[in-house]
Amino acid sequence: MPIKVVLIGESTSAFITPLTKQYTTYHFRSGKQGLLAAQTHAVEMIVLDAVSLGTNGERICKTLRQTLPDSTIVHIHPGHKSQTDSQADMVLFAPVSARRLNNTIKQLISRKEAIVLRSGKFALDEERRVLIVDGSETTLTPIQATIVSVL
């Protein structure tokens, strides 16, 4: 079953057709409508196309994060890296191609589906080589990740 994606952006957004081809997509022109749809349809991903909305989208992204803290958000931002305070899981800066957006979504989905080894308060994401202790993430070298996984 394809994953469900909410796209928040204008009808002129270049991402509507490419997303519809690969995912079950819901398209909305405002953050409020997108938020309601994300809650109603239990979507796995929210794509905020702030470029097509003519805004930086940070207020919308903040509201989405507060209301749906466990959701995965991709924010397509019109500004520069130094100008953002987005709370999204991934921020892409314009210009963004449909291919890059699809690759980003696939990468984020695979992160969620990654196998994580757990023991007590320790968790190891072997694919990303990240050790998680009490919510704090530490990137490990390949040798360190192997040693931790054996232990």
C-alpha positions in Angstrom: 0.0 0.0 0.0 1.5 3.4 -1.0 2.2 5.8 1.8 0.0 8.8 2.4 1.4 12.3 1.8 -0.2 15.7 2.4 1.1 18.4 0.1 0.5 22.0 1.3 1.0 24.4 -1.5 -0.7 26.3 -4.4 -2.3 24.5 -7.3 0.7 25.7 -9.4 3.0 23.6 -7.3 5.3 21.5 -9.5 5.2 18.6 -7.1 1.5 17.6 -7.3 1.8 15.3 -10.3 5.1 13.6 -9.4 3.9 12.9 -5.8 0.5 11.6 -7.1 2.3 9.1 -9.3 4.2 7.4 -6.4 2.1 8.1 -3.3 -1.5 8.5 -2.1 -1.5 12.3 -2.1 -3.8 14.9 -0.6 -3.3 18.5 -1.8 -4.4 21.6 0.2 -3.7 25.3 -0.3 -3.5 26.3 3.4 -1.8 25.0 6.5 -5.1 24.7 8.4 -6.6 22.4 5.8 -3.4 20.4 5.5 -3.2 20.0 9.2 -6.8 18.8 9.4 -6.2 16.3 6.6 -3.0 15.0 8.2 -4.9 14.3 11.4 -7.9 12.8 9.6 -6.1 10.5 7.1 -3.2 9.4 9.4 -0.6 10.4 6.8 3.1 9.4 7.0 4.6 12.6 5.4 3.7 16.2 5.1 5.3 18.3 2.4 5.1 22.1 2.9 5.8 23.9 -0.4 6.3 27.4 1.0 7.7 28.6 -2.3 4.4 28.2 -4.1 2.6 29.7 -1.2 4.7 32.9 -1.4 5.8 32.7 2.3 8.7 31.2 4.2 6.3 28.7 5.8 8.0 28.7 9.2 4.8 29.6 11.1 2.9 26.8 9.3 5.7 24.4 10.0 5.8 25.3 13.7 2.0 24.7 14.0 2.3 21.4 12.3 5.2 20.3 14.6 3.3 21.4 17.7 0.1 19.6 16.7 1.7 16.5 15.1 5.0 16.0 16.9 5.6 12.5 15.5 4.9 13.4 11.9 7.6 13.7 9.3 7.7 17.1 7.7 9.6 18.2 4.6 9.8 22.0 4.2 10.6 23.5 0.8 11.9 26.9 1.9 12.3 29.9 -0.4 15.1 31.6 1.6 18.8 30.9 2.3 20.1 28.4 4.9 21.1 31.2 7.3 17.5 32.6 7.2 15.6 29.6 8.4 14.3 28.6 11.8 12.2 25.7 10.5 11.1 22.8 12.7 10.8 20.4 9.9 12.7 17.0 9.7 14.2 18.1 6.4 14.5 21.6 4.9 15.1 21.9 1.2 16.0 25.2 -0.3 14.7 26.5 -3.6 15.1 25.6 -6.4 14.0 21.9 -5.7 13.3 19.4 -8.4 10.6 16.7 -8.2 13.3 14.0 -8.3 15.1 15.5 -5.3 11.9 15.7 -3.3 11.0 12.1 -4.1 14.6 11.0 -3.1 14.2 13.0 0.2 10.9 11.3 1.0 12.3 7.9 0.3 15.3 8.6 2.5 13.0 9.8 5.4 10.8 6.8 5.0 13.7 4.4 5.2 14.9 6.1 8.3 11.6 5.5 10.0 11.7 1.8 8.9 15.3 1.3 9.9 16.1 -1.5 12.2 17.1 -0.3 15.6 18.7 -2.5 18.2 17.6 -1.7 21.8 19.1 -2.7 25.1 17.9 -0.8 28.2 18.3 2.9 27.6 20.5 2.4 24.6 19.4 2.2 20.9 21.5 1.7 17.9 20.4 2.6 14.3 22.8 0.3 12.5 22.1 1.7 9.0 22.9 5.3 10.0 25.5 4.3 12.7 23.8 6.4 15.3 23.8 5.6 19.0 20.8 7.0 20.9 21.0 7.3 24.7 18.2 9.0 26.6 17.1 10.8 23.4 20.6 12.1 22.6 22.1 11.0 19.3 25.8 10.3 18.7 27.2 9.4 15.3 29.6 6.5 15.4 32.4 5.4 13.1 31.9 2.0 11.3 34.1 0.2 13.8 32.4 1.8 16.8 29.0 0.8 15.4 30.1 -2.8 14.9 31.5 -3.0 18.4 28.3 -1.6 19.9 26.1 -3.9 17.9 28.1 -7.0 19.1 27.9 -5.9 22.7 
